[in-house]
Amino acid sequence: MTTNENMRSHTDVCGRIKELGFAPSKRVRMYGESFEIVSEPFPEGDGISVYAITGNDPQVRTLRLPLSILGVRELPVKVA
């Protein structure tokens, strides 16, 4: 897979994740907490994350999204 194809694959995955409601200004409930998403989804390590805040703590946190809820088994391999 070329770097351009890999970047397009990550972009496609992040686009699908946004369609699931993990987009800026959306609220989701995970890990027993309610989060407000404050960033676009982005690749991080071998997964996808978003920045989010909670009502109890306005400090921005990195929220790692489990692949199982995203409907994917694995992400495209990230080429350095």
Secondary structure in CASP SS format (residue, H / E / C, confidence):
PFRMAT SS
TARGET T0000
AUTHOR 0000-0000-0000
METHOD secondary structure of the structure
MODEL  1
M C 1.00
T C 1.00
T H 1.00
N H 1.00
E H 1.00
N H 1.00
M H 1.00
R H 1.00
S H 1.00
H H 1.00
T H 1.00
D H 1.00
V H 1.00
C H 1.00
G H 1.00
R H 1.00
I H 1.00
K H 1.00
E H 1.00
L C 1.00
G C 1.00
F C 1.00
A C 1.00
P C 1.00
S C 1.00
K C 1.00
R E 1.00
V E 1.00
R E 1.00
M E 1.00
Y C 1.00
G C 1.00
E E 1.00
S E 1.00
F E 1.00
E E 1.00
I E 1.00
V C 1.00
S C 1.00
E C 1.00
P C 1.00
F E 1.00
P E 1.00
E E 1.00
G C 1.00
D C 1.00
G E 1.00
I E 1.00
S E 1.00
V E 1.00
Y E 1.00
A E 1.00
I E 1.00
T E 1.00
G C 1.00
N C 1.00
D C 1.00
P C 1.00
Q C 1.00
V C 1.00
R E 1.00
T E 1.00
L E 1.00
R E 1.00
L E 1.00
P C 1.00
L H 1.00
S H 1.00
I H 1.00
L H 1.00
G C 1.00
V C 1.00
R C 1.00
E C 1.00
L C 1.00
P C 1.00
V C 1.00
K C 1.00
V C 1.00
A C 1.00
END
